[in-house]
């Protein structure tokens, strides 16, 4: 990884934020996320599992969205 390269997990957080997946009503499926993310499928799956474990992403009925903690992490990048 290069100095300015961000991790797959951070890319995923930013992608979900950009897709407005911030509430259960706007949650996205794995396939929707995969189409909007430049991460290969296996790595994307691992990143999702990692972020769920940290509490940054919530999974409900096979759909994913950012938790309030995940939103705070993304916002901290831009402030």
VMD Tcl script that builds the backbone (N, CA, C; Angstrom):
set m [mol new atoms 237]
animate dup $m
set s [atomselect $m all]
$s set {name element resname resid chain x y z} {
  {N N UNK 1 A 0.843 -1.171 0.000}
  {CA C UNK 1 A 0.000 0.000 0.000}
  {C C UNK 1 A 0.894 1.242 0.000}
  {N N UNK 2 A 0.538 2.211 -0.802}
  {CA C UNK 2 A 1.266 3.474 -0.863}
  {C C UNK 2 A 0.832 4.386 0.280}
  {N N UNK 3 A 1.603 5.378 0.555}
  {CA C UNK 3 A 1.332 6.303 1.652}
  {C C UNK 3 A -0.056 6.928 1.536}
  {N N UNK 4 A -0.462 7.301 0.326}
  {CA C UNK 4 A -1.736 7.999 0.141}
  {C C UNK 4 A -2.875 7.073 -0.282}
  {N N UNK 5 A -2.635 5.784 -0.290}
  {CA C UNK 5 A -3.662 4.822 -0.640}
  {C C UNK 5 A -4.499 4.513 0.603}
  {N N UNK 6 A -5.821 4.484 0.426}
  {CA C UNK 6 A -6.670 4.188 1.574}
  {C C UNK 6 A -7.078 2.716 1.553}
  {N N UNK 7 A -7.378 2.189 2.698}
  {CA C UNK 7 A -7.720 0.781 2.830}
  {C C UNK 7 A -9.068 0.476 2.173}
  {N N UNK 8 A -9.288 -0.788 1.908}
  {CA C UNK 8 A -10.569 -1.232 1.341}
  {C C UNK 8 A -11.724 -0.878 2.271}
  {N N UNK 9 A -11.499 -1.018 3.547}
  {CA C UNK 9 A -12.551 -0.699 4.516}
  {C C UNK 9 A -12.933 0.775 4.451}
  {N N UNK 10 A -11.941 1.638 4.367}
  {CA C UNK 10 A -12.233 3.071 4.281}
  {C C UNK 10 A -12.899 3.404 2.940}
  {N N UNK 11 A -12.444 2.777 1.868}
  {CA C UNK 11 A -13.097 2.972 0.563}
  {C C UNK 11 A -14.567 2.592 0.649}
  {N N UNK 12 A -14.842 1.489 1.333}
  {CA C UNK 12 A -16.221 1.025 1.474}
  {C C UNK 12 A -17.052 2.016 2.281}
  {N N UNK 13 A -16.521 2.525 3.367}
  {CA C UNK 13 A -17.245 3.519 4.165}
  {C C UNK 13 A -17.591 4.748 3.320}
  {N N UNK 14 A -16.623 5.222 2.570}
  {CA C UNK 14 A -16.844 6.400 1.723}
  {C C UNK 14 A -17.872 6.094 0.640}
  {N N UNK 15 A -17.778 4.915 0.046}
  {CA C UNK 15 A -18.728 4.523 -0.999}
  {C C UNK 15 A -20.151 4.472 -0.458}
  {N N UNK 16 A -20.343 3.841 0.697}
  {CA C UNK 16 A -21.680 3.777 1.287}
  {C C UNK 16 A -22.214 5.172 1.600}
  {N N UNK 17 A -21.346 6.036 2.076}
  {CA C UNK 17 A -21.753 7.418 2.351}
  {C C UNK 17 A -22.145 8.124 1.052}
  {N N UNK 18 A -21.348 7.962 0.018}
  {CA C UNK 18 A -21.653 8.582 -1.274}
  {C C UNK 18 A -22.926 8.026 -1.903}
  {N N UNK 19 A -23.249 6.773 -1.584}
  {CA C UNK 19 A -24.480 6.147 -2.077}
  {C C UNK 19 A -25.684 6.496 -1.196}
  {N N UNK 20 A -25.473 7.308 -0.166}
  {CA C UNK 20 A -26.506 7.716 0.798}
  {C C UNK 20 A -27.080 6.538 1.572}
  {N N UNK 21 A -26.291 5.500 1.770}
  {CA C UNK 21 A -26.721 4.340 2.547}
  {C C UNK 21 A -26.464 4.634 4.022}
  {N N UNK 22 A -27.316 5.488 4.578}
  {CA C UNK 22 A -27.123 5.970 5.942}
  {C C UNK 22 A -28.318 5.678 6.852}
  {N N UNK 23 A -29.314 4.986 6.322}
  {CA C UNK 23 A -30.510 4.615 7.083}
  {C C UNK 23 A -31.027 3.282 6.551}
  {N N UNK 24 A -31.833 2.598 7.318}
  {CA C UNK 24 A -32.384 1.325 6.830}
  {C C UNK 24 A -33.149 1.486 5.511}
  {N N UNK 25 A -33.823 2.624 5.335}
  {CA C UNK 25 A -34.618 2.850 4.126}
  {C C UNK 25 A -33.749 3.021 2.877}
  {N N UNK 26 A -32.493 3.398 3.067}
  {CA C UNK 26 A -31.607 3.613 1.922}
  {C C UNK 26 A -30.477 2.583 1.867}
  {N N UNK 27 A -30.634 1.489 2.610}
  {CA C UNK 27 A -29.611 0.440 2.653}
  {C C UNK 27 A -29.422 -0.179 1.270}
  {N N UNK 28 A -28.224 -0.693 1.015}
  {CA C UNK 28 A -27.857 -1.235 -0.299}
  {C C UNK 28 A -27.492 -2.710 -0.195}
  {N N UNK 29 A -27.756 -3.429 -1.266}
  {CA C UNK 29 A -27.399 -4.843 -1.331}
  {C C UNK 29 A -25.909 -4.985 -1.646}
  {N N UNK 30 A -25.391 -6.174 -1.437}
  {CA C UNK 30 A -23.990 -6.459 -1.764}
  {C C UNK 30 A -23.720 -6.145 -3.233}
  {N N UNK 31 A -24.619 -6.557 -4.120}
  {CA C UNK 31 A -24.421 -6.325 -5.556}
  {C C UNK 31 A -24.422 -4.840 -5.903}
  {N N UNK 32 A -25.298 -4.060 -5.273}
  {CA C UNK 32 A -25.303 -2.612 -5.511}
  {C C UNK 32 A -23.985 -1.988 -5.067}
  {N N UNK 33 A -23.511 -2.419 -3.915}
  {CA C UNK 33 A -22.244 -1.886 -3.405}
  {C C UNK 33 A -21.102 -2.292 -4.339}
  {N N UNK 34 A -21.086 -3.552 -4.746}
  {CA C UNK 34 A -20.034 -4.067 -5.619}
  {C C UNK 34 A -19.968 -3.274 -6.927}
  {N N UNK 35 A -21.112 -2.893 -7.474}
  {CA C UNK 35 A -21.147 -2.128 -8.725}
  {C C UNK 35 A -20.609 -0.708 -8.568}
  {N N UNK 36 A -20.629 -0.194 -7.343}
  {CA C UNK 36 A -20.203 1.184 -7.095}
  {C C UNK 36 A -18.853 1.292 -6.412}
  {N N UNK 37 A -18.222 0.170 -6.182}
  {CA C UNK 37 A -16.978 0.146 -5.434}
  {C C UNK 37 A -15.877 -0.498 -6.275}
  {N N UNK 38 A -14.674 0.004 -6.167}
  {CA C UNK 38 A -13.538 -0.535 -6.932}
  {C C UNK 38 A -12.758 -1.539 -6.098}
  {N N UNK 39 A -13.478 -2.450 -5.462}
  {CA C UNK 39 A -12.863 -3.473 -4.621}
  {C C UNK 39 A -13.333 -4.819 -5.156}
  {N N UNK 40 A -12.410 -5.777 -5.263}
  {CA C UNK 40 A -12.840 -7.079 -5.773}
  {C C UNK 40 A -13.778 -7.750 -4.762}
  {N N UNK 41 A -14.556 -8.702 -5.229}
  {CA C UNK 41 A -15.658 -9.276 -4.456}
  {C C UNK 41 A -15.218 -9.872 -3.124}
  {N N UNK 42 A -14.155 -10.636 -3.123}
  {CA C UNK 42 A -13.692 -11.276 -1.883}
  {C C UNK 42 A -13.241 -10.230 -0.863}
  {N N UNK 43 A -12.485 -9.255 -1.335}
  {CA C UNK 43 A -12.005 -8.192 -0.448}
  {C C UNK 43 A -13.160 -7.342 0.071}
  {N N UNK 44 A -14.156 -7.116 -0.775}
  {CA C UNK 44 A -15.338 -6.364 -0.364}
  {C C UNK 44 A -16.084 -7.106 0.738}
  {N N UNK 45 A -16.253 -8.397 0.573}
  {CA C UNK 45 A -16.923 -9.202 1.593}
  {C C UNK 45 A -16.172 -9.113 2.929}
  {N N UNK 46 A -14.843 -9.232 2.876}
  {CA C UNK 46 A -14.037 -9.146 4.097}
  {C C UNK 46 A -14.150 -7.759 4.743}
  {N N UNK 47 A -14.148 -6.714 3.923}
  {CA C UNK 47 A -14.272 -5.343 4.444}
  {C C UNK 47 A -15.630 -5.144 5.113}
  {N N UNK 48 A -16.680 -5.678 4.509}
  {CA C UNK 48 A -18.016 -5.572 5.108}
  {C C UNK 48 A -18.037 -6.263 6.467}
  {N N UNK 49 A -17.515 -7.471 6.541}
  {CA C UNK 49 A -17.482 -8.215 7.808}
  {C C UNK 49 A -16.696 -7.442 8.869}
  {N N UNK 50 A -15.543 -6.895 8.476}
  {CA C UNK 50 A -14.720 -6.125 9.409}
  {C C UNK 50 A -15.484 -4.922 9.951}
  {N N UNK 51 A -16.139 -4.183 9.061}
  {CA C UNK 51 A -16.837 -2.966 9.470}
  {C C UNK 51 A -18.084 -3.268 10.290}
  {N N UNK 52 A -18.718 -4.386 10.026}
  {CA C UNK 52 A -19.843 -4.804 10.872}
  {C C UNK 52 A -19.330 -5.102 12.279}
  {N N UNK 53 A -18.206 -5.799 12.358}
  {CA C UNK 53 A -17.620 -6.131 13.670}
  {C C UNK 53 A -17.238 -4.883 14.458}
  {N N UNK 54 A -16.785 -3.832 13.776}
  {CA C UNK 54 A -16.427 -2.571 14.442}
  {C C UNK 54 A -17.650 -1.713 14.765}
  {N N UNK 55 A -18.796 -2.084 14.208}
  {CA C UNK 55 A -20.001 -1.302 14.446}
  {C C UNK 55 A -20.168 -0.124 13.505}
  {N N UNK 56 A -19.414 -0.095 12.414}
  {CA C UNK 56 A -19.492 1.007 11.455}
  {C C UNK 56 A -20.566 0.787 10.398}
  {N N UNK 57 A -20.912 -0.468 10.146}
  {CA C UNK 57 A -21.940 -0.832 9.169}
  {C C UNK 57 A -22.959 -1.713 9.881}
  {N N UNK 58 A -24.207 -1.547 9.488}
  {CA C UNK 58 A -25.282 -2.384 9.993}
  {C C UNK 58 A -25.825 -3.202 8.828}
  {N N UNK 59 A -26.050 -4.482 9.067}
  {CA C UNK 59 A -26.650 -5.365 8.063}
  {C C UNK 59 A -28.036 -5.736 8.539}
  {N N UNK 60 A -29.007 -5.558 7.660}
  {CA C UNK 60 A -30.386 -5.899 7.998}
  {C C UNK 60 A -31.045 -6.489 6.765}
  {N N UNK 61 A -31.460 -7.737 6.870}
  {CA C UNK 61 A -32.130 -8.433 5.763}
  {C C UNK 61 A -31.302 -8.448 4.487}
  {N N UNK 62 A -29.999 -8.621 4.622}
  {CA C UNK 62 A -29.122 -8.684 3.447}
  {C C UNK 62 A -28.799 -7.339 2.833}
  {N N UNK 63 A -29.157 -6.260 3.516}
  {CA C UNK 63 A -28.862 -4.901 3.043}
  {C C UNK 63 A -27.940 -4.234 4.050}
  {N N UNK 64 A -27.127 -3.306 3.569}
  {CA C UNK 64 A -26.086 -2.683 4.393}
  {C C UNK 64 A -26.226 -1.167 4.379}
  {N N UNK 65 A -25.958 -0.566 5.540}
  {CA C UNK 65 A -25.940 0.894 5.640}
  {C C UNK 65 A -25.009 1.297 6.783}
  {N N UNK 66 A -24.600 2.547 6.772}
  {CA C UNK 66 A -23.691 3.060 7.791}
  {C C UNK 66 A -24.429 3.289 9.106}
  {N N UNK 67 A -23.778 2.933 10.183}
  {CA C UNK 67 A -24.289 3.282 11.512}
  {C C UNK 67 A -23.917 4.741 11.778}
  {N N UNK 68 A -24.415 5.294 12.872}
  {CA C UNK 68 A -24.037 6.671 13.213}
  {C C UNK 68 A -22.534 6.761 13.468}
  {N N UNK 69 A -21.952 5.707 14.012}
  {CA C UNK 69 A -20.505 5.679 14.211}
  {C C UNK 69 A -19.769 5.681 12.866}
  {N N UNK 70 A -20.248 4.892 11.913}
  {CA C UNK 70 A -19.649 4.858 10.571}
  {C C UNK 70 A -19.742 6.204 9.868}
  {N N UNK 71 A -20.880 6.868 10.033}
  {CA C UNK 71 A -21.053 8.206 9.450}
  {C C UNK 71 A -20.042 9.168 10.070}
  {N N UNK 72 A -19.838 9.083 11.371}
  {CA C UNK 72 A -18.870 9.954 12.054}
  {C C UNK 72 A -17.455 9.728 11.540}
  {N N UNK 73 A -17.105 8.468 11.280}
  {CA C UNK 73 A -15.775 8.161 10.756}
  {C C UNK 73 A -15.588 8.804 9.398}
  {N N UNK 74 A -16.580 8.686 8.520}
  {CA C UNK 74 A -16.466 9.281 7.180}
  {C C UNK 74 A -16.390 10.800 7.288}
  {N N UNK 75 A -17.226 11.387 8.119}
  {CA C UNK 75 A -17.204 12.851 8.275}
  {C C UNK 75 A -15.871 13.347 8.817}
  {N N UNK 76 A -15.213 12.545 9.634}
  {CA C UNK 76 A -13.931 12.970 10.203}
  {C C UNK 76 A -12.855 13.112 9.133}
  {N N UNK 77 A -13.014 12.438 8.024}
  {CA C UNK 77 A -12.057 12.541 6.910}
  {C C UNK 77 A -12.076 13.947 6.328}
  {N N UNK 78 A -13.253 14.546 6.286}
  {CA C UNK 78 A -13.433 15.815 5.592}
  {C C UNK 78 A -13.352 17.026 6.502}
  {N N UNK 79 A -13.071 16.809 7.795}
  {CA C UNK 79 A -12.993 17.969 8.687}
  {C C UNK 79 A -11.607 18.156 9.226}
}
mol reanalyze $m
mol bondsrecalc $m
mol representation Tube
mol addrep $m
